[in-house]
Amino acid sequence: MKTLNMQDLLKQYKIDVEYIDLDDTFELEDMFHTRSEIVKNLDKLSLDEVKEFLKAEKELSKYLSEIKNRYKTFYKKNVEPINKELRNRLKILKEHISLVYT
C-alpha cells in the first residue's frame, strides 16, 4: 500500500466498512491493514476525524463476530491486537481530552 495521508486512509476505511464483503479475504485483510494504520496514528487525527473513525468502528462491530467465526486465525492474528491497541489509544486520548478541557 502506498503511503497516504491520514484523511485519505480514514476516507478509504469508511468506504471499506460501508461496502464490506465478508467473502473477499483480500479485501478484509486490506481493510484491517488500513484500520491498523489509523489506530497507530490516531493522535494525528482531529477530534472530528476521530468521531468519523468511531462511527465506522461502530458499523464494523456488526460484522466482527461473523469475521471471528469465519476466519478464526485471521481474527486472532490481526483483529484482536488492533482491538487492544485501539482501546489503549482511546483511553489515552480520553485522558488527554479530560486534562485539556478541565
Chimera marker file (.cmm) of the C-alpha trace (Angstrom):
<marker_set name="trace">
<marker id="1" x="0.000" y="0.000" z="0.000" r="1" g="1" b="0" radius="0.5"/>
<marker id="2" x="1.449" y="3.365" z="-0.922" r="1" g="1" b="0" radius="0.5"/>
<marker id="3" x="1.715" y="5.965" z="1.774" r="1" g="1" b="0" radius="0.5"/>
<marker id="4" x="-1.414" y="8.080" z="2.068" r="1" g="1" b="0" radius="0.5"/>
<marker id="5" x="-2.239" y="10.840" z="4.453" r="1" g="1" b="0" radius="0.5"/>
<marker id="6" x="-4.482" y="10.074" z="7.393" r="1" g="1" b="0" radius="0.5"/>
<marker id="7" x="-7.555" y="11.749" z="5.900" r="1" g="1" b="0" radius="0.5"/>
<marker id="8" x="-7.275" y="9.542" z="2.801" r="1" g="1" b="0" radius="0.5"/>
<marker id="9" x="-6.834" y="6.450" z="4.961" r="1" g="1" b="0" radius="0.5"/>
<marker id="10" x="-9.884" y="7.386" z="7.014" r="1" g="1" b="0" radius="0.5"/>
<marker id="11" x="-11.960" y="8.005" z="3.893" r="1" g="1" b="0" radius="0.5"/>
<marker id="12" x="-10.903" y="4.650" z="2.412" r="1" g="1" b="0" radius="0.5"/>
<marker id="13" x="-11.610" y="2.847" z="5.683" r="1" g="1" b="0" radius="0.5"/>
<marker id="14" x="-15.121" y="4.288" z="5.889" r="1" g="1" b="0" radius="0.5"/>
<marker id="15" x="-15.821" y="3.124" z="2.323" r="1" g="1" b="0" radius="0.5"/>
<marker id="16" x="-14.378" y="-0.334" z="3.057" r="1" g="1" b="0" radius="0.5"/>
<marker id="17" x="-16.584" y="-0.731" z="6.126" r="1" g="1" b="0" radius="0.5"/>
<marker id="18" x="-19.674" y="0.546" z="4.318" r="1" g="1" b="0" radius="0.5"/>
<marker id="19" x="-19.222" y="-1.911" z="1.443" r="1" g="1" b="0" radius="0.5"/>
<marker id="20" x="-17.666" y="-4.793" z="3.370" r="1" g="1" b="0" radius="0.5"/>
<marker id="21" x="-17.542" y="-8.146" z="1.576" r="1" g="1" b="0" radius="0.5"/>
<marker id="22" x="-17.071" y="-10.936" z="4.089" r="1" g="1" b="0" radius="0.5"/>
<marker id="23" x="-16.279" y="-13.407" z="1.312" r="1" g="1" b="0" radius="0.5"/>
<marker id="24" x="-13.296" y="-11.438" z="-0.017" r="1" g="1" b="0" radius="0.5"/>
<marker id="25" x="-10.400" y="-12.210" z="2.310" r="1" g="1" b="0" radius="0.5"/>
<marker id="26" x="-8.001" y="-9.936" z="0.440" r="1" g="1" b="0" radius="0.5"/>
<marker id="27" x="-10.366" y="-7.005" z="0.872" r="1" g="1" b="0" radius="0.5"/>
<marker id="28" x="-10.771" y="-7.812" z="4.567" r="1" g="1" b="0" radius="0.5"/>
<marker id="29" x="-7.023" y="-8.006" z="5.038" r="1" g="1" b="0" radius="0.5"/>
<marker id="30" x="-6.550" y="-4.661" z="3.296" r="1" g="1" b="0" radius="0.5"/>
<marker id="31" x="-9.320" y="-3.072" z="5.367" r="1" g="1" b="0" radius="0.5"/>
<marker id="32" x="-7.769" y="-4.263" z="8.628" r="1" g="1" b="0" radius="0.5"/>
<marker id="33" x="-4.355" y="-3.069" z="7.493" r="1" g="1" b="0" radius="0.5"/>
<marker id="34" x="-5.864" y="0.382" z="6.881" r="1" g="1" b="0" radius="0.5"/>
<marker id="35" x="-7.551" y="0.192" z="10.286" r="1" g="1" b="0" radius="0.5"/>
<marker id="36" x="-4.242" y="-0.682" z="11.913" r="1" g="1" b="0" radius="0.5"/>
<marker id="37" x="-2.518" y="2.304" z="10.300" r="1" g="1" b="0" radius="0.5"/>
<marker id="38" x="-5.275" y="4.625" z="11.505" r="1" g="1" b="0" radius="0.5"/>
<marker id="39" x="-5.087" y="3.235" z="15.045" r="1" g="1" b="0" radius="0.5"/>
<marker id="40" x="-1.298" y="3.622" z="15.115" r="1" g="1" b="0" radius="0.5"/>
<marker id="41" x="-1.685" y="7.267" z="14.090" r="1" g="1" b="0" radius="0.5"/>
<marker id="42" x="-4.871" y="8.089" z="15.983" r="1" g="1" b="0" radius="0.5"/>
<marker id="43" x="-3.186" y="11.040" z="17.672" r="1" g="1" b="0" radius="0.5"/>
<marker id="44" x="-2.727" y="12.694" z="14.249" r="1" g="1" b="0" radius="0.5"/>
<marker id="45" x="-6.481" y="12.877" z="13.667" r="1" g="1" b="0" radius="0.5"/>
<marker id="46" x="-8.637" y="15.815" z="14.656" r="1" g="1" b="0" radius="0.5"/>
<marker id="47" x="-11.493" y="15.197" z="17.083" r="1" g="1" b="0" radius="0.5"/>
<marker id="48" x="-13.991" y="15.263" z="14.199" r="1" g="1" b="0" radius="0.5"/>
<marker id="49" x="-11.934" y="12.658" z="12.349" r="1" g="1" b="0" radius="0.5"/>
<marker id="50" x="-11.780" y="10.507" z="15.484" r="1" g="1" b="0" radius="0.5"/>
<marker id="51" x="-15.585" y="10.721" z="15.647" r="1" g="1" b="0" radius="0.5"/>
<marker id="52" x="-15.824" y="9.624" z="11.997" r="1" g="1" b="0" radius="0.5"/>
<marker id="53" x="-13.473" y="6.735" z="12.703" r="1" g="1" b="0" radius="0.5"/>
<marker id="54" x="-15.517" y="5.659" z="15.728" r="1" g="1" b="0" radius="0.5"/>
<marker id="55" x="-18.710" y="5.727" z="13.629" r="1" g="1" b="0" radius="0.5"/>
<marker id="56" x="-17.025" y="3.392" z="11.143" r="1" g="1" b="0" radius="0.5"/>
<marker id="57" x="-15.893" y="1.224" z="14.072" r="1" g="1" b="0" radius="0.5"/>
<marker id="58" x="-19.472" y="1.012" z="15.307" r="1" g="1" b="0" radius="0.5"/>
<marker id="59" x="-20.565" y="-0.158" z="11.854" r="1" g="1" b="0" radius="0.5"/>
<marker id="60" x="-17.683" y="-2.657" z="11.691" r="1" g="1" b="0" radius="0.5"/>
<marker id="61" x="-18.626" y="-4.075" z="15.098" r="1" g="1" b="0" radius="0.5"/>
<marker id="62" x="-21.765" y="-5.517" z="13.469" r="1" g="1" b="0" radius="0.5"/>
<marker id="63" x="-19.535" y="-7.808" z="11.398" r="1" g="1" b="0" radius="0.5"/>
<marker id="64" x="-16.786" y="-8.713" z="13.864" r="1" g="1" b="0" radius="0.5"/>
<marker id="65" x="-18.475" y="-11.813" z="15.268" r="1" g="1" b="0" radius="0.5"/>
<marker id="66" x="-19.063" y="-13.145" z="11.740" r="1" g="1" b="0" radius="0.5"/>
<marker id="67" x="-15.428" y="-12.428" z="10.820" r="1" g="1" b="0" radius="0.5"/>
<marker id="68" x="-14.312" y="-14.162" z="14.019" r="1" g="1" b="0" radius="0.5"/>
<marker id="69" x="-16.429" y="-17.231" z="13.240" r="1" g="1" b="0" radius="0.5"/>
<marker id="70" x="-15.327" y="-17.495" z="9.610" r="1" g="1" b="0" radius="0.5"/>
<marker id="71" x="-11.671" y="-16.559" z="9.931" r="1" g="1" b="0" radius="0.5"/>
<marker id="72" x="-10.541" y="-17.541" z="13.430" r="1" g="1" b="0" radius="0.5"/>
<marker id="73" x="-6.795" y="-17.444" z="12.715" r="1" g="1" b="0" radius="0.5"/>
<marker id="74" x="-7.008" y="-14.138" z="10.853" r="1" g="1" b="0" radius="0.5"/>
<marker id="75" x="-9.096" y="-12.665" z="13.660" r="1" g="1" b="0" radius="0.5"/>
<marker id="76" x="-6.712" y="-13.804" z="16.375" r="1" g="1" b="0" radius="0.5"/>
<marker id="77" x="-3.611" y="-12.665" z="14.476" r="1" g="1" b="0" radius="0.5"/>
<marker id="78" x="-4.871" y="-9.353" z="13.045" r="1" g="1" b="0" radius="0.5"/>
<marker id="79" x="-8.072" y="-8.132" z="14.656" r="1" g="1" b="0" radius="0.5"/>
<marker id="80" x="-7.518" y="-8.816" z="18.366" r="1" g="1" b="0" radius="0.5"/>
<marker id="81" x="-4.175" y="-6.956" z="18.585" r="1" g="1" b="0" radius="0.5"/>
<marker id="82" x="-5.681" y="-3.951" z="16.794" r="1" g="1" b="0" radius="0.5"/>
<marker id="83" x="-8.671" y="-4.005" z="19.156" r="1" g="1" b="0" radius="0.5"/>
<marker id="84" x="-6.361" y="-3.956" z="22.189" r="1" g="1" b="0" radius="0.5"/>
<marker id="85" x="-4.246" y="-1.163" z="20.749" r="1" g="1" b="0" radius="0.5"/>
<marker id="86" x="-7.363" y="0.852" z="19.888" r="1" g="1" b="0" radius="0.5"/>
<marker id="87" x="-8.705" y="0.515" z="23.441" r="1" g="1" b="0" radius="0.5"/>
<marker id="88" x="-5.380" y="1.717" z="24.843" r="1" g="1" b="0" radius="0.5"/>
<marker id="89" x="-5.149" y="4.641" z="22.426" r="1" g="1" b="0" radius="0.5"/>
<marker id="90" x="-8.734" y="5.709" z="23.114" r="1" g="1" b="0" radius="0.5"/>
<marker id="91" x="-8.088" y="5.542" z="26.852" r="1" g="1" b="0" radius="0.5"/>
<marker id="92" x="-5.033" y="7.784" z="26.453" r="1" g="1" b="0" radius="0.5"/>
<marker id="93" x="-6.949" y="10.156" z="24.168" r="1" g="1" b="0" radius="0.5"/>
<marker id="94" x="-9.825" y="10.349" z="26.654" r="1" g="1" b="0" radius="0.5"/>
<marker id="95" x="-7.409" y="11.143" z="29.490" r="1" g="1" b="0" radius="0.5"/>
<marker id="96" x="-5.695" y="13.790" z="27.379" r="1" g="1" b="0" radius="0.5"/>
<marker id="97" x="-9.010" y="15.407" z="26.443" r="1" g="1" b="0" radius="0.5"/>
<marker id="98" x="-10.144" y="15.459" z="30.069" r="1" g="1" b="0" radius="0.5"/>
<marker id="99" x="-6.883" y="17.175" z="31.076" r="1" g="1" b="0" radius="0.5"/>
<marker id="100" x="-7.170" y="19.767" z="28.318" r="1" g="1" b="0" radius="0.5"/>
<marker id="101" x="-10.835" y="20.602" z="28.904" r="1" g="1" b="0" radius="0.5"/>
<marker id="102" x="-10.895" y="20.656" z="32.713" r="1" g="1" b="0" radius="0.5"/>
<link id1="1" id2="2" r="1" g="1" b="0" radius="0.2"/>
<link id1="2" id2="3" r="1" g="1" b="0" radius="0.2"/>
<link id1="3" id2="4" r="1" g="1" b="0" radius="0.2"/>
<link id1="4" id2="5" r="1" g="1" b="0" radius="0.2"/>
<link id1="5" id2="6" r="1" g="1" b="0" radius="0.2"/>
<link id1="6" id2="7" r="1" g="1" b="0" radius="0.2"/>
<link id1="7" id2="8" r="1" g="1" b="0" radius="0.2"/>
<link id1="8" id2="9" r="1" g="1" b="0" radius="0.2"/>
<link id1="9" id2="10" r="1" g="1" b="0" radius="0.2"/>
<link id1="10" id2="11" r="1" g="1" b="0" radius="0.2"/>
<link id1="11" id2="12" r="1" g="1" b="0" radius="0.2"/>
<link id1="12" id2="13" r="1" g="1" b="0" radius="0.2"/>
<link id1="13" id2="14" r="1" g="1" b="0" radius="0.2"/>
<link id1="14" id2="15" r="1" g="1" b="0" radius="0.2"/>
<link id1="15" id2="16" r="1" g="1" b="0" radius="0.2"/>
<link id1="16" id2="17" r="1" g="1" b="0" radius="0.2"/>
<link id1="17" id2="18" r="1" g="1" b="0" radius="0.2"/>
<link id1="18" id2="19" r="1" g="1" b="0" radius="0.2"/>
<link id1="19" id2="20" r="1" g="1" b="0" radius="0.2"/>
<link id1="20" id2="21" r="1" g="1" b="0" radius="0.2"/>
<link id1="21" id2="22" r="1" g="1" b="0" radius="0.2"/>
<link id1="22" id2="23" r="1" g="1" b="0" radius="0.2"/>
<link id1="23" id2="24" r="1" g="1" b="0" radius="0.2"/>
<link id1="24" id2="25" r="1" g="1" b="0" radius="0.2"/>
<link id1="25" id2="26" r="1" g="1" b="0" radius="0.2"/>
<link id1="26" id2="27" r="1" g="1" b="0" radius="0.2"/>
<link id1="27" id2="28" r="1" g="1" b="0" radius="0.2"/>
<link id1="28" id2="29" r="1" g="1" b="0" radius="0.2"/>
<link id1="29" id2="30" r="1" g="1" b="0" radius="0.2"/>
<link id1="30" id2="31" r="1" g="1" b="0" radius="0.2"/>
<link id1="31" id2="32" r="1" g="1" b="0" radius="0.2"/>
<link id1="32" id2="33" r="1" g="1" b="0" radius="0.2"/>
<link id1="33" id2="34" r="1" g="1" b="0" radius="0.2"/>
<link id1="34" id2="35" r="1" g="1" b="0" radius="0.2"/>
<link id1="35" id2="36" r="1" g="1" b="0" radius="0.2"/>
<link id1="36" id2="37" r="1" g="1" b="0" radius="0.2"/>
<link id1="37" id2="38" r="1" g="1" b="0" radius="0.2"/>
<link id1="38" id2="39" r="1" g="1" b="0" radius="0.2"/>
<link id1="39" id2="40" r="1" g="1" b="0" radius="0.2"/>
<link id1="40" id2="41" r="1" g="1" b="0" radius="0.2"/>
<link id1="41" id2="42" r="1" g="1" b="0" radius="0.2"/>
<link id1="42" id2="43" r="1" g="1" b="0" radius="0.2"/>
<link id1="43" id2="44" r="1" g="1" b="0" radius="0.2"/>
<link id1="44" id2="45" r="1" g="1" b="0" radius="0.2"/>
<link id1="45" id2="46" r="1" g="1" b="0" radius="0.2"/>
<link id1="46" id2="47" r="1" g="1" b="0" radius="0.2"/>
<link id1="47" id2="48" r="1" g="1" b="0" radius="0.2"/>
<link id1="48" id2="49" r="1" g="1" b="0" radius="0.2"/>
<link id1="49" id2="50" r="1" g="1" b="0" radius="0.2"/>
<link id1="50" id2="51" r="1" g="1" b="0" radius="0.2"/>
<link id1="51" id2="52" r="1" g="1" b="0" radius="0.2"/>
<link id1="52" id2="53" r="1" g="1" b="0" radius="0.2"/>
<link id1="53" id2="54" r="1" g="1" b="0" radius="0.2"/>
<link id1="54" id2="55" r="1" g="1" b="0" radius="0.2"/>
<link id1="55" id2="56" r="1" g="1" b="0" radius="0.2"/>
<link id1="56" id2="57" r="1" g="1" b="0" radius="0.2"/>
<link id1="57" id2="58" r="1" g="1" b="0" radius="0.2"/>
<link id1="58" id2="59" r="1" g="1" b="0" radius="0.2"/>
<link id1="59" id2="60" r="1" g="1" b="0" radius="0.2"/>
<link id1="60" id2="61" r="1" g="1" b="0" radius="0.2"/>
<link id1="61" id2="62" r="1" g="1" b="0" radius="0.2"/>
<link id1="62" id2="63" r="1" g="1" b="0" radius="0.2"/>
<link id1="63" id2="64" r="1" g="1" b="0" radius="0.2"/>
<link id1="64" id2="65" r="1" g="1" b="0" radius="0.2"/>
<link id1="65" id2="66" r="1" g="1" b="0" radius="0.2"/>
<link id1="66" id2="67" r="1" g="1" b="0" radius="0.2"/>
<link id1="67" id2="68" r="1" g="1" b="0" radius="0.2"/>
<link id1="68" id2="69" r="1" g="1" b="0" radius="0.2"/>
<link id1="69" id2="70" r="1" g="1" b="0" radius="0.2"/>
<link id1="70" id2="71" r="1" g="1" b="0" radius="0.2"/>
<link id1="71" id2="72" r="1" g="1" b="0" radius="0.2"/>
<link id1="72" id2="73" r="1" g="1" b="0" radius="0.2"/>
<link id1="73" id2="74" r="1" g="1" b="0" radius="0.2"/>
<link id1="74" id2="75" r="1" g="1" b="0" radius="0.2"/>
<link id1="75" id2="76" r="1" g="1" b="0" radius="0.2"/>
<link id1="76" id2="77" r="1" g="1" b="0" radius="0.2"/>
<link id1="77" id2="78" r="1" g="1" b="0" radius="0.2"/>
<link id1="78" id2="79" r="1" g="1" b="0" radius="0.2"/>
<link id1="79" id2="80" r="1" g="1" b="0" radius="0.2"/>
<link id1="80" id2="81" r="1" g="1" b="0" radius="0.2"/>
<link id1="81" id2="82" r="1" g="1" b="0" radius="0.2"/>
<link id1="82" id2="83" r="1" g="1" b="0" radius="0.2"/>
<link id1="83" id2="84" r="1" g="1" b="0" radius="0.2"/>
<link id1="84" id2="85" r="1" g="1" b="0" radius="0.2"/>
<link id1="85" id2="86" r="1" g="1" b="0" radius="0.2"/>
<link id1="86" id2="87" r="1" g="1" b="0" radius="0.2"/>
<link id1="87" id2="88" r="1" g="1" b="0" radius="0.2"/>
<link id1="88" id2="89" r="1" g="1" b="0" radius="0.2"/>
<link id1="89" id2="90" r="1" g="1" b="0" radius="0.2"/>
<link id1="90" id2="91" r="1" g="1" b="0" radius="0.2"/>
<link id1="91" id2="92" r="1" g="1" b="0" radius="0.2"/>
<link id1="92" id2="93" r="1" g="1" b="0" radius="0.2"/>
<link id1="93" id2="94" r="1" g="1" b="0" radius="0.2"/>
<link id1="94" id2="95" r="1" g="1" b="0" radius="0.2"/>
<link id1="95" id2="96" r="1" g="1" b="0" radius="0.2"/>
<link id1="96" id2="97" r="1" g="1" b="0" radius="0.2"/>
<link id1="97" id2="98" r="1" g="1" b="0" radius="0.2"/>
<link id1="98" id2="99" r="1" g="1" b="0" radius="0.2"/>
<link id1="99" id2="100" r="1" g="1" b="0" radius="0.2"/>
<link id1="100" id2="101" r="1" g="1" b="0" radius="0.2"/>
<link id1="101" id2="102" r="1" g="1" b="0" radius="0.2"/>
</marker_set>
